Amino acid sequence: MPTLSATPATEGAIWSRLLQPGRQTLSLAAARSLLRLEFAPEDKGRMRELAAKARDGSLTAVEQEAIRNYERVGNLLALMKSKAGSD
């Protein structure tokens, strides 16, 4: 059975293949809704706090997990907005 080991398996690459750039998959209303999504002010403040602690090298293990979660959600949101803007 052939394998696709050369196919990138990063979260971004997987989402990119799922969203299929170049092919319209969202309605205009759905695309507009996605483009309006943004982090709540409390989350933006928390991300700034975590970023400052990361620069200082003082993140706890729990904070490191939190910043990774924000990064993953932010990356997914950016991919979704990219798709919405291209449809």
Secondary structure as UniProt FT lines:
FT   TURN            5..6
FT   HELIX           11..19
FT   TURN            21..22
FT   HELIX           28..36
FT   HELIX           41..56
FT   HELIX           61..86
//
